[in-house]
Amino acid sequence: MGTSKPQQPIALPQPLDERLDSWKEIAAYLKRDERTVRRWEAEGLPVHRKIHKKQASVFAYKAEIDSWWNSGRERLEAESPSRPEILVAETGRASRRKVVWILALGTAAIVASVFAFNVAQIRNRIFAEGVSPVRSIAVLPLENLSRDPEQEYFADGITEQLTTELAQISSLKVISHTSVVQYKGTKKLLPQIAKELGVDAVVEGAVQRSGEKVGINVQLVQAPTDRHLWATSYERDLRDVLDLEREVTHAIADEIKAKVTATEKARLASARSINGEAYEDYLKGRFLLAQFGEDEAKRAEGYFRRAIQKDPNSALAYAGLAEAYIELGQPWNGGEPPKETLPKAKAAAKKALEIDDSLREAHAALAHVIELYDWDWQGAEKEYRRALELSPNDTTAHFWYSEYLAAMGRSEEAFAQSRQAMTLDPLDTAPVEELGFHLYTARRYDEAVRLLQDAFKKEPDYVWARADLGWVYEQKRMYPEAIAEMEKALQASDRKDESALASLGKILGESGRRKEAKRILNELTERSKRGYVSPYLISLVQVGLGENDEAIASLEKGYASRDQWMMYLKVDPKMDDLRADPRFKDLLRRVGLPQ
């Protein structure tokens, strides 16, 4: 909606403590998120602007807001029922919070009853009046109303879990939390956000944590028109938060008339009470794991372990622990030896499934482990398919499954999975880069160049996209361009990315700059004395130098250590110089890859 014209401040003197000096203060006073309050300006919310400033700031008077709210209370509560009584005295804050929750829940119960029982066909009439079908949705970051920055992980975690619950509905496209989290604190209007994400509707709202109580107010908005479709509030004990998340999911699915299969309904109805403290630790672990760093993954591991200690039957915590071990064992940028981390990941994923076989995170993690470590190709595909059956909108499962398909040489299927991940995660560079890599392994180099150059529009310093482009240029014998891209990748990673370093060494050796390639080989060898370095990566430099015997010997070490790069032996163009060697063919056979 548009913004009303700036108004001159009312000339009556007002006590300083009766004035609210920002959108944030106004939103806090009204107990709403900022986007809702900004929309209310078009409904007559008395907001003033300091128009003498270059970028006009806003302010409002509490008395004016009280008068405006009371004059339109019935309509606004029907639109957004959780708004507390703003005239409760400022003194006695603990009592005020209690009154807030009682009023919010009482109003929500009335509205929920009207909608649940479809009194006087109200719900049907609302949805019959020009509301377009909702086939795609995004859960925007829920605002943290606790006024405690330490609780941000909780609001983010609830947002991600609501996204996960909705993602189980196969008839609905649900945008990944990775893309949506980029709108945290944004001032963009909902129609613009919806256009960027490619969705019909958004869910927005706020979370408040008070001791063992969790309150959520959510509203469903038809994004292109900024039209409110539904709103309600919930309060539950922390131990019942999973039930709360699924209740919200049910309500949203009902309001948008999403087709939910009998199997999906059964899964969404299977929530149970949890240990509240364990769930908090789980959310803290997820919050850290989303940052994709080795240090963060180690800290996340600690939180998942704490959650398991508090609740040994927490399938979610075991699944999170499996993902933490997978992250710690990544060979792409060094990491810990696969034999130290991936068996632990497998055990954690299997334990999660013993507790809850319907947990898609655990199926995806187990698929990834037995692909990377066991080289059980059929078993991995079975688990990936199960994960996507349970959650068709799971971006991680689509992403990992595309890697599997590419390694098997099933390029067209890999492309399809990558494109699905791109649709569900439109603002993230990783799915775009992954498709570029799959085009590279399929030898479709010109298409890969075009796609990877598009990826830089989103993230110019994305290390993997730079490395992919360097690999493509190498295959096109464009050595100066390949070297430049690898150097950019190394610079962006502070020279920590060992795959880019090894690839640079290969290209230098292949292009005749042998001394520089030798120095890189020596550097990787020295690093391997201090920590795990993929033997596969060392073999790349040796291939570039024409040292094929040494390269085969390094690959044998990769086989012995269950190096994760070995999954790409069949399709990696960088290994083409070794393909005629019987020893290489024997390695392919032992790894179990299709010949």
N, C-alpha and C positions, 0 to 999 in steps of 0.2 A: 504494500500500500504506500501511497505517497506520504510525504511529510507535510504537515500544515505550515503555513507561513509563520515566521518568527513573530512573537508578540512582545509588546513593550511590557516591562515589569509593572505590576500594580503598585501604585505610589504609597500604599499604606505601610507604615512601619511594622516590621515583623521581628520578633526575637530571633537572634541568630540560631538558636538551637531548634527553632521551628522550621528552618529551611533545609532542604535537601539539595546538595550541590553537584550531583552527577546522576547519570543514568543508573549507576551502580547503587547509589544510596536510595534512589527512588524505587528501584526494583527490590532492594532489601526491605524497605518500608512496606511495600505491597506484597512481600513474600512471593515474588515472581522472578522468572529469569528475565534478562534484559530485553531479549527479542520480543517477548510478550508485551512488556511495558512500552517498548517503542511502537508496537502496533496499536496500542491503546491510545496513543496520541491522536490518531485519526478518529478515535471514538470520543474525543473531547477531553482526554486527560489533560489537566491544566499544567502544561510545561512551558517554562519561559526560557528565553535565550539571551545570553550576554552578547548582544549583536555588535558591540564595539570591538570584540575580539576577532582576530583574523579567522580563526576556526571557532565558530560560536559554540560555547559550552552551554549546558542546560542547568536549570535549577527549578525547584518547585517548592511550594509552601504546603506544609502538612494540613493546615486548615482547609485549603482549597481542595486538596486530594480527598480529605475526609468527606467534604460536601459532595464532591463529584461522585465518589464511590457510593455514598448512601443514596444518592438520587437515582443511581442505575444498578443498585445491588442485585435485584432479582435477575436482570438480564445477564450481568457479568458473572454471577455465581453459576448460572446455567451454563455459561460458556466455559468457565474455569472454576470449578467449585471449591478448590482447596484454599482460596484466599481467606486468611484469618481476619478477624475484626480488628481494624487498625486503631480503634479508639480505646483499646485496652490500655490502661495506665502504664507509663514507662517504668514505674516502680514495680518491684516484685517480679523480676525477670523470669524467675523459675515458674511462678504461677502463670505468668503470661504465656510461656511456652506451652504449659499444660492446657490452657484455654484454647490456644491456637490449634493444637492437635485435636481437641474435642470438637471444636467448630468445624475444622476441615473434614474430619471423618464423618461428622453428622451430615453435613451438606453432601459429601460424596456419596453417603449411603442412600440419601433421597434420590439423587440423580441416577445412581447406579440402579436403584429399584425401578425407576421409571423406564430406563433403557432395558433392563433385564426382562421386565414383564411386558415391554412394548405398550405401556399404558396409552390408551386411545390411539394406538398406531403411530405414536409420536416418532419413534425411530424410523419406521417405514416412510413416513411423510418427509422427514428430514432428508433421508437418502434418496427419495424419489425426485427431489427438486433440483435437478441439474447437476448432480455430483457425478463426475466422470469416474469410470471404474479405476480402482487402484491396483495396479499389477506390479509396481515396484516401490520400494520404501527404503528410507534410511533413518537410523536412530541417531539423532544429533547428540553431541556430548551433553549429558545431564549436568546441570549446574550444581555445585556444591554449596548448599545453604548453611552448612555448619559453621561458616566463618572461621574455619580452622584449615590452613593450608595443608596440614598433615593429613587431612581427610580427602585430599584430591584423588588419591589412589582408589578410595572407596567409590566415589562418584564415577570415575573412569571405569572401574570394574563392573559396576552395575550396568553402565552403558554397554560395555562389551558383552555382558551376559545376556542382556535383552536382545542384542543383535544376534547372538548365538541361538537363542531360543527361536526367534523369528526365522532364522536361516534354515530351520528344519522343515519349513513349509515349502513344498516343491513347486506350488503354483505361483509363488511370489519371488520376485527378484529382490534380494536384500543386500545392500551395499556394505562392503567390509568396514569394520571398525578402523582399519588402517587409513582408509581414505577419509572417513567421517571425522576422525579425531583432529584433522587439520582445521576444522571449523571451530575448535574450542576458543571461546572468547571473541569470535568474529563479529563484525558489525554488518556483514552482508545480509541483504534481505533474503527471505526464504525462496522467492521465485528464482533469484540468481543462483542460490545454493542448489536448488532442485535441478536447474538447467545444467549446472556443472557436473552434478552426480548422475543425471539422467533418470530421475525418479518422479513418480506421480505424487507421493506424499512423504511427509517427514513426521517423526515422533520427536517431540522436545519436552523439556520439563526440568525438574530439579529433584535432588535427593537431600534429605536431612537425616543426619545420624545423631541420636541423643541417647547415650548409654546403650542399653540393649534394645532400643526401639529404632526402627528404620521407617522413615516416611518417604513416599515417592508421590509427586504429582506429575502427571503426564498429560499431554494433549496431542491429538492427531490433527494435522493440518494438510489440506489439499494444497500442495506447494505451489503449483503454477498460478493459482488464484489467491493464495494466502487465506483460504477459507477454512475456518475451524469446523471440524467434523465431530469431534468428541473430546471430552476431557474428564478426568476423574483423579481421585487421590486414594492412596492406600497407606495404612500403617500396620506393621507387623513386628513381632519379635525378631531379633536377628537370626534366631535358629530356624525361622520359617521364611527366610528371604528367597530361597529357591522356589518355594511355592508361590511367593509373591511375584517373582519374575515370570513364572509360567501363567499365572492368573492375568497379568498384564498382556502377555502374548495372546492368550485366548480372547481377551476383550478386543484387542486390535484386529485380530483375524476376523472376529465376528462383525465388527463395525465396517470393515472394508469388504465383507462378504467373500473373503478368500476361500478357495476350495481347499479344504483340509481333509486328507484321506483318513480312513479309520485307523490305520497304523500310526499316522502322525498324531491323531487325537489321543490315542492310547499313550504314546510317549510323552506328550505334553501334560498328561494327567498323572504322571508317575512321580511327581515331586515328593520329597520327604524332608523331615526336619534334619538339621545339621548342627554340628558344634559351631557356635557363633565365632569363637576365638580362632578356631581352625580355618573357618572361611575367610576371616580377615587376613590371616597369614597367606592363604591361597591367593587372595586378590593382590596382596603386596608382591607376591612372586610373579603373578601375571603382569603387573605393572612394570616390574624390572625386566622381565623377559622380552617385553615389547620393544625394548631399547636396543636389542640386537648387539650387545657388547659382551666380551668375555668376562669382564669384572661384574657386569650386571647379571649375567647368567649364573656366576658363582654365588652371588648374593641371593638370587632367586632360588637356587638349589637349597640354600639354608632355610628360606621361608617355607618352601614346600615340605622340607623335612620336619620343621616345627609343626606344620599343619597335620602331618601324619602322626606325630607324637601325640597331639591333642585329640585326633580323631583317626584311629587306624583304619576306619572304613570309608575314608574320604577318597572316592574314585577320582574326583577332580584333582586332588593334590598329587596322587600318583601319576596321573596323566601329565600334569605340569612338570613333575620331576623328570619324567621321560623326555619331555621337550627340552628341559634345561640340559640334560646330559647330551642330547643330540647337538645342541648349540655348542657345548663345550668341546665336543669331539669333531667339530667341523675341520676338515683339512684344507679348506679353501684358503684360509689365512693362517695356517699353522694349527693351533689348537692342541688339545691333549691327544695322546696316542689312541687310536680307535679301540684297541683292546682294553683300555682302561675305562672308557666311557660308554661305549655302545652296548656291551653286555648289561651294564646297569640300566641303560635306557630301556632295553628289551624287557628286563625283569620288572621295571616299574610299569611299563605299558601293559604287560600281561596281568599284573596285579590289579591294575585299574579295571581291566575287563572282567576279571574274576568277580569284582564287586559290582560292576555295572556294565554289562555287555552292550548296552545301547549308547555308550559314550563315544561319540564320533572322534573326539580329540585323541582318545586312546587307540582307536583303530588306525587313525592316520599316523600316529607316532610309531605304532608297531609296524605298519607297512614300510615306513621310512627306514626303520632300523634293520629289518630283515632284507631290505633292498641294499642298503649301504654296507652291511656287515656280513650277513649270512649269504648274500647273493642267491637268495631263494626267490627267484623271479616270479614263479607262479603264486607263491604265498603272498608276495608283496602286492601283486595285482589284485588278488582276492580281498586283501585288507583295504586297499585304496577304494575298490568298488563298494565295499561295505560302508566305509566312512562317507562316501558321497551319497549312498542310499539313505543314510541317516541324516545327512545335512547337505542337500544339493547346492547350497550357497556357500559352502566352506572354501574360501579362497586358498587357504594353505593346502588343503587336500588336492584341489585342482592344480596348484603350482607343483607340488611334489609328484603328483601322478604324471604331469607333463614331462618332468625330468625322466621318470621311469620309461615312458613311452619313447622318448627321444633316444635313450640309451639302448633300447631294444631295436632301434631302427624303424620304428613305426611313426614316421615323421608327421603324416597328415593327422593322426590322432593326437600327437603331441601339440601340433598347432591349434587344434580345436580346444584342448584343455587350457592352453595358454591364453587363447582369446577369451575363453569363459572367465578366467581369472582377471583379465583386463577389464571385462565388463563389470565384474563385481567389485573391483578395486581400481576405479578409473583414475584416481589421482596419484597412485603409487607408481614409481618407476620400475620396481622389480619385475612385475609381470611383463612389461614391455621388453625389458632387457632379456628376460627368459625366452620370449618368443624370438628375439634376435639371435640368441645363442642356438636355438633349435634350427633356425634357418641356416646358421653357419654349419652345424653338424650335418644338415641335409645338402650342403654344397650349393645353397641358393644365395650366393654371396651378394649380388646386387640388391636383392630384396632386403637382406640383412643390413646393408649399409644404410638404405633409406629409413628403415625402422629405427635403427640405433641413433641416427642423427635426429630423428623426432624425439627420442628419449631424452636427449640433451636439452630440449626445450623445457622439460619438467625439472631436470636436475643435472646441470652442466658438469658437475664434478662426481657423478656416480661412477665409482671405481669399476664395477663390473661391466657397465656399458662401454667404458673406454677400453677395457681389456678385450671385450668381444670385438670391437671395431678393429683393434690392433691385430687380432687373429685373422679377421676377414682380409685386411690389407695384406697380411703376410701371404695368404693363399693366392691373392691376386698379384703377388710379387711387387707390391708397392711398398718396398722396404722403408724408405724415409718416412712415409705416412704411418706405417705400422710402428716404427720406433717412437715416433712422436706421441702416438696414442698410449703406448705402454709407459712412456715417461710421465705423461699426464696422470695415468692411473697410479703410478708409484708416488707421485707428488701428492695426489689427493689422499693417499693412505699413509703419508709420512714414511714411505718406503717399508711399510709393514706387510703389504700384500705380497705373499710369496709366490702366488700364481702369476701375478704381473711381473715380478722380478725374474722368475724362471722363464717366462715367455719372452721377456726382453732378451735374456741370454740366448735363447734359441734363435730369435730373429737376427741378433747381432752375429752369431756364428754362421748362420745360413747366408747372410749377406756379405760375408768375408771379413768381418771385424772380430777376428778370433781372440785377440788378446783381451778385449773387453768382455767377450763371452766367457773366457777362462776366469776372469776376475769374479764374475757373477757366480760361476760354478763353485769357486773357492768360498765365496761368501755364504752360499747355501750350505756347503759342507760344514763350515764353521758353525753356522746356526744349528745344524743337526746335532752338534756335540752338546748344545745347551738345552735343546728341547726338540719336540717332534717336528720334522720337516718331511713332507710327503716325498717318498722315493719316486713316485710318478713325476713330480715336478722336476726333480733332479734329472730324471731321464730325458726330459724335454731339451735341456741345455746340451746334453750329450748327443741327442739326435741332431741338433743344429750344428754341432761340431763334427758330425760324421762319425762319432764314436759309438757305432751300433752295438758292439759287444758289451760295452760298458752300460749302454742304455738298457739292453735286455737284462743285464745283471741287476740294475736298479729296479726294473719292473718285477723281477723275482722277489726283491725285498718288499715291494709294494704288495705282492701277493701274500707273502708271509705275514705281513703286518695288517692285512685286511684293509689296505688303504682305500678310502672311499672314491678316489679318482679312478680306480680300476674299473668302475662301472661304465666308463666312457671308452674303453678300449676298442669296442667295435666301431664307433662312429666318429671318434675324434680325428679330424684331418691332420692334426699335428703328428699323429702316429703313422701317417701313410708311408713314410720311408721304411718302416719296419714290417709292413704287412706281408711281404713275400717271404719273410724269414720263418722257417718251420718252427723255431722256438717261440715266435710271437703267436703263431696259430695254435700252438700247444697251450699257451697262456690263455687264449680266448676260450679254448675247450675247457680248461680247468676252472675258469671263472664261471663257466656255464652260459656264456653269451651266445646267441645264435650266430652261426657261421655265415 
